Amino acid sequence: MGRFLTSGGAGILAAVVALALLLFGISRGETAVVLAKATRVCMECIGIG
């Protein structure tokens, strides 16, 4: 597996796919959902919520 990721084409392909999925999530408004869930989990961990 490590050899696959060190080859030039595979690394670039993985980066392009990751960027495309990141932009897709942002366009759907998922950042607000992730932030809300992260805030809720954080508040539960420190005992405020």
C-alpha positions in Angstrom: 0.0 0.0 0.0 2.8 2.4 0.8 4.4 1.9 -2.5 1.1 2.8 -4.2 0.9 6.1 -2.5 4.5 7.0 -3.2 4.2 6.7 -6.9 3.7 10.1 -8.5 0.4 9.5 -10.4 -1.4 7.8 -7.5 -0.6 10.6 -5.0 -1.8 13.3 -7.4 -5.0 11.3 -8.1 -5.6 10.8 -4.4 -5.2 14.6 -3.8 -7.5 15.5 -6.7 -10.2 13.1 -5.4 -9.8 14.4 -1.9 -10.1 18.0 -3.1 -13.2 17.2 -5.2 -14.9 15.5 -2.2 -14.0 18.4 0.0 -15.5 20.9 -2.4 -18.6 18.8 -2.8 -19.1 18.7 1.0 -18.7 22.4 1.2 -21.2 23.1 -1.6 -23.8 21.0 0.2 -23.4 23.0 3.4 -21.9 20.1 5.4 -19.4 22.4 7.2 -22.2 23.8 9.4 -23.3 20.3 10.3 -19.8 19.2 11.2 -19.2 22.3 13.3 -22.5 21.8 15.2 -21.6 18.2 15.9 -18.1 19.0 17.0 -19.4 21.7 19.3 -21.9 19.3 20.9 -19.3 16.6 21.4 -16.8 19.1 22.9 -19.4 20.5 25.3 -20.3 17.0 26.4 -16.7 16.1 27.0 -16.0 19.0 29.3 -19.4 18.7 31.1 -21.1 21.9 30.1 -23.9 20.5 27.9 
